[in-house]
Amino acid sequence: METPAFAAELDARGLFCPEPVMMLHNRILDVAAGEVLKVVATDPSTTRDIPRFCQFLSHELVSQQELGGEYVYFIRRGH
C-alpha cells in the first residue's frame, strides 16, 4: 500500500487509552484543514477509538493498518 503524504506525525507508541486520542485531539490542530496527520500507536484500543474520533469530529480516516504490532493511521483534518 502506498503511504499518503503527511504534514505532521504523532508518536503515541507505549501510551494507553485514553492518552493516544487525547494527544490526537491536540495534534490534529497543528495541521491545516485538508492536510494529513500520521499517527503511530501500540494500543489495540486505538483501532476502535481513532475511527470513532474521526467520525465524531468530521475528519477523514484515509488509511488504517497494523504493522508488526503497531497501528498506523493517516487522518485528513476536516474543516
KEMIBA-424259 format. One line per 2 residues: number of its first residue (from 0); their letters; for each residue x, y, z of N, C-alpha, C, O. Coordinates in nm, 2 decimals, padded with zeros to 4 digits, always signed. Example, Ala and Ser with C-alpha at 12.3 -4.5 7.8 and 13.67 -1.06 7.14 Angstrom:
! residues 2
0> as> +01.32:-00.57:+00.78:+01.23:-00.45:+00.78:+01.32:-00.33:+00.78:+01.42:-00.33:+00.85 ~ +01.28:-00.22:+00.71:+01.37:-00.11:+00.71:+01.29:+00.00:+00.79:+01.34:+00.11:+00.80
***
This chain:
! residues 79
0> me> +00.08:-00.12:+00.00:+00.00:+00.00:+00.00:+00.09:+00.12:+00.00:+00.19:+00.13:+00.07 ~ +00.05:+00.22:-00.08:+00.13:+00.35:-00.09:+00.10:+00.43:+00.03:-00.01:+00.45:+00.08
2> tp> +00.20:+00.49:+00.09:+00.19:+00.58:+00.21:+00.15:+00.72:+00.16:+00.21:+00.78:+00.08 ~ +00.03:+00.77:+00.22:-00.01:+00.90:+00.18:+00.09:+01.01:+00.23:+00.16:+00.99:+00.33
4> af> +00.10:+01.12:+00.16:+00.18:+01.23:+00.20:+00.12:+01.28:+00.33:+00.00:+01.30:+00.34 ~ +00.20:+01.32:+00.43:+00.15:+01.37:+00.55:+00.23:+01.50:+00.60:+00.35:+01.51:+00.57
6> aa> +00.16:+01.59:+00.67:+00.22:+01.71:+00.71:+00.28:+01.71:+00.85:+00.37:+01.78:+00.88 ~ +00.23:+01.61:+00.93:+00.28:+01.60:+01.07:+00.26:+01.46:+01.11:+00.19:+01.38:+01.05
8> el> +00.33:+01.42:+01.22:+00.32:+01.29:+01.28:+00.30:+01.29:+01.43:+00.36:+01.38:+01.50 ~ +00.23:+01.20:+01.48:+00.21:+01.18:+01.62:+00.25:+01.04:+01.66:+00.20:+00.94:+01.61
10> da> +00.35:+01.04:+01.75:+00.40:+00.91:+01.80:+00.34:+00.88:+01.94:+00.37:+00.94:+02.04 ~ +00.24:+00.79:+01.93:+00.17:+00.75:+02.06:+00.20:+00.61:+02.10:+00.13:+00.55:+02.18
12> rg> +00.32:+00.56:+02.06:+00.36:+00.43:+02.10:+00.39:+00.42:+02.25:+00.44:+00.52:+02.31 ~ +00.34:+00.31:+02.31:+00.36:+00.30:+02.46:+00.26:+00.36:+02.54:+00.26:+00.35:+02.66
14> lf> +00.16:+00.43:+02.48:+00.06:+00.50:+02.56:-00.07:+00.42:+02.55:-00.09:+00.34:+02.45 ~ -00.15:+00.43:+02.65:-00.28:+00.35:+02.66:-00.40:+00.45:+02.67:-00.38:+00.56:+02.71
16> cp> -00.51:+00.39:+02.63:-00.64:+00.47:+02.63:-00.65:+00.54:+02.77:-00.63:+00.47:+02.87 ~ -00.69:+00.66:+02.77:-00.73:+00.75:+02.66:-00.62:+00.84:+02.60:-00.65:+00.93:+02.52
18> ep> -00.49:+00.82:+02.65:-00.39:+00.91:+02.61:-00.37:+00.93:+02.46:-00.36:+01.04:+02.41 ~ -00.37:+00.82:+02.37:-00.35:+00.85:+02.23:-00.45:+00.94:+02.17:-00.41:+01.03:+02.09
20> vm> -00.58:+00.92:+02.20:-00.68:+01.01:+02.15:-00.67:+01.15:+02.21:-00.70:+01.25:+02.13 ~ -00.64:+01.16:+02.33:-00.62:+01.30:+02.39:-00.51:+01.37:+02.32:-00.52:+01.49:+02.29
22> ml> -00.40:+01.30:+02.29:-00.29:+01.36:+02.22:-00.33:+01.40:+02.08:-00.29:+01.50:+02.02 ~ -00.40:+01.31:+02.01:-00.45:+01.33:+01.88:-00.54:+01.45:+01.87:-00.53:+01.53:+01.78
24> hn> -00.63:+01.47:+01.97:-00.72:+01.58:+01.98:-00.64:+01.71:+01.97:-00.68:+01.81:+01.90 ~ -00.53:+01.72:+02.04:-00.44:+01.84:+02.03:-00.36:+01.85:+01.90:-00.35:+01.96:+01.84
26> ri> -00.30:+01.74:+01.86:-00.21:+01.74:+01.75:-00.28:+01.76:+01.62:-00.21:+01.82:+01.53 ~ -00.40:+01.72:+01.60:-00.47:+01.75:+01.47:-00.49:+01.90:+01.45:-00.50:+01.94:+01.33
28> ld> -00.48:+01.98:+01.55:-00.49:+02.12:+01.54:-00.36:+02.18:+01.48:-00.36:+02.30:+01.43 ~ -00.26:+02.11:+01.48:-00.13:+02.15:+01.42:-00.12:+02.14:+01.27:-00.03:+02.19:+01.21
30> va> -00.22:+02.07:+01.21:-00.22:+02.06:+01.07:-00.33:+02.14:+01.01:-00.44:+02.15:+01.07 ~ -00.32:+02.20:+00.89:-00.42:+02.28:+00.83:-00.53:+02.19:+00.78:-00.51:+02.07:+00.75
32> ag> -00.65:+02.24:+00.77:-00.77:+02.16:+00.71:-00.73:+02.11:+00.58:-00.67:+02.18:+00.49 ~ -00.75:+01.98:+00.56:-00.72:+01.92:+00.43:-00.58:+01.85:+00.43:-00.56:+01.77:+00.34
34> ev> -00.50:+01.88:+00.53:-00.37:+01.81:+00.54:-00.38:+01.68:+00.62:-00.48:+01.66:+00.69 ~ -00.28:+01.60:+00.61:-00.29:+01.46:+00.67:-00.19:+01.46:+00.79:-00.08:+01.50:+00.78
36> lk> -00.24:+01.39:+00.90:-00.16:+01.36:+01.02:-00.14:+01.21:+01.02:-00.23:+01.14:+01.01 ~ -00.01:+01.17:+01.04:+00.02:+01.03:+01.06:+00.02:+01.00:+01.21:+00.09:+01.08:+01.28
38> vv> -00.04:+00.90:+01.25:-00.04:+00.86:+01.39:+00.01:+00.71:+01.40:-00.04:+00.62:+01.33 ~ +00.10:+00.69:+01.49:+00.16:+00.56:+01.52:+00.13:+00.52:+01.67:+00.17:+00.60:+01.75
40> at> +00.06:+00.41:+01.69:+00.03:+00.37:+01.83:+00.05:+00.22:+01.85:+00.06:+00.15:+01.75 ~ +00.06:+00.18:+01.97:+00.07:+00.04:+02.00:-00.05:-00.01:+02.08:-00.06:-00.13:+02.10
42> dp> -00.14:+00.07:+02.12:-00.26:+00.03:+02.20:-00.37:-00.02:+02.10:-00.41:+00.06:+02.02 ~ -00.40:-00.15:+02.12:-00.51:-00.20:+02.03:-00.64:-00.13:+02.03:-00.72:-00.13:+01.94
44> st> -00.67:-00.06:+02.15:-00.80:+00.01:+02.16:-00.81:+00.13:+02.06:-00.91:+00.18:+02.03 ~ -00.69:+00.17:+02.00:-00.69:+00.28:+01.91:-00.77:+00.24:+01.78:-00.82:+00.32:+01.70
46> tr> -00.77:+00.11:+01.75:-00.85:+00.06:+01.63:-01.00:+00.09:+01.64:-01.06:+00.10:+01.54 ~ -01.04:+00.11:+01.76:-01.18:+00.15:+01.79:-01.19:+00.30:+01.81:-01.28:+00.36:+01.75
48> di> -01.10:+00.35:+01.89:-01.11:+00.49:+01.93:-01.08:+00.59:+01.82:-01.15:+00.69:+01.81 ~ -00.98:+00.57:+01.74:-00.94:+00.66:+01.64:-01.05:+00.68:+01.52:-01.08:+00.79:+01.49
50> pr> -01.10:+00.56:+01.47:-01.21:+00.58:+01.37:-01.33:+00.65:+01.43:-01.39:+00.73:+01.36 ~ -01.36:+00.63:+01.56:-01.47:+00.70:+01.62:-01.44:+00.85:+01.64:-01.53:+00.93:+01.61
52> fc> -01.32:+00.88:+01.68:-01.28:+01.02:+01.69:-01.30:+01.09:+01.55:-01.35:+01.20:+01.55 ~ -01.25:+01.03:+01.44:-01.26:+01.09:+01.31:-01.41:+01.11:+01.27:-01.45:+01.21:+01.22
54> qf> -01.49:+01.01:+01.30:-01.63:+01.01:+01.27:-01.70:+01.13:+01.34:-01.78:+01.21:+01.28 ~ -01.68:+01.14:+01.47:-01.75:+01.24:+01.55:-01.70:+01.38:+01.52:-01.78:+01.48:+01.53
56> ls> -01.57:+01.40:+01.48:-01.52:+01.53:+01.46:-01.50:+01.56:+01.31:-01.44:+01.66:+01.28 ~ -01.56:+01.48:+01.22:-01.56:+01.51:+01.08:-01.42:+01.51:+01.02:-01.39:+01.60:+00.93
58> he> -01.33:+01.43:+01.06:-01.20:+01.41:+01.00:-01.21:+01.28:+00.91:-01.29:+01.19:+00.94 ~ -01.13:+01.28:+00.81:-01.13:+01.16:+00.72:-01.02:+01.06:+00.76:-00.90:+01.10:+00.76
60> lv> -01.05:+00.94:+00.79:-00.95:+00.83:+00.81:-00.91:+00.78:+00.68:-00.98:+00.69:+00.62 ~ -00.80:+00.83:+00.63:-00.75:+00.80:+00.49:-00.71:+00.65:+00.49:-00.75:+00.58:+00.39
62> sq> -00.64:+00.60:+00.59:-00.60:+00.46:+00.59:-00.57:+00.42:+00.74:-00.53:+00.51:+00.82 ~ -00.58:+00.29:+00.76:-00.55:+00.23:+00.89:-00.49:+00.10:+00.87:-00.55:+00.02:+00.79
64> qe> -00.38:+00.07:+00.93:-00.32:-00.06:+00.91:-00.24:-00.10:+01.03:-00.19:-00.02:+01.11 ~ -00.22:-00.23:+01.05:-00.13:-00.28:+01.16:-00.01:-00.34:+01.10:-00.01:-00.42:+01.00
66> lg> +00.11:-00.29:+01.15:+00.24:-00.33:+01.10:+00.32:-00.38:+01.22:+00.37:-00.29:+01.30 ~ +00.34:-00.51:+01.23:+00.42:-00.56:+01.34:+00.39:-00.51:+01.48:+00.48:-00.48:+01.55
68> ge> +00.26:-00.52:+01.51:+00.22:-00.48:+01.65:+00.20:-00.33:+01.67:+00.17:-00.28:+01.78 ~ +00.22:-00.25:+01.56:+00.20:-00.11:+01.57:+00.08:-00.07:+01.47:+00.06:-00.14:+01.37
70> yv> +00.00:+00.02:+01.52:-00.11:+00.06:+01.44:-00.08:+00.20:+01.38:-00.04:+00.29:+01.45 ~ -00.10:+00.21:+01.25:-00.06:+00.33:+01.17:-00.19:+00.39:+01.11:-00.26:+00.32:+01.04
72> yf> -00.21:+00.51:+01.14:-00.33:+00.58:+01.08:-00.29:+00.71:+01.01:-00.19:+00.77:+01.04 ~ -00.36:+00.73:+00.90:-00.34:+00.86:+00.83:-00.48:+00.93:+00.83:-00.58:+00.88:+00.78
74> ir> -00.48:+01.05:+00.89:-00.61:+01.12:+00.92:-00.60:+01.26:+00.85:-00.51:+01.34:+00.87 ~ -00.70:+01.28:+00.76:-00.71:+01.41:+00.69:-00.80:+01.50:+00.77:-00.91:+01.47:+00.80
76> rg> -00.74:+01.62:+00.81:-00.82:+01.71:+00.90:-00.94:+01.76:+00.82:-00.92:+01.81:+00.71 ~ -01.05:+01.76:+00.89:-01.17:+01.82:+00.84:-01.17:+01.97:+00.86:-01.07:+02.03:+00.91
78> h> -01.27:+02.04:+00.82:-01.28:+02.19:+00.83:-01.33:+02.24:+00.96:-01.33:+02.36:+00.98
***
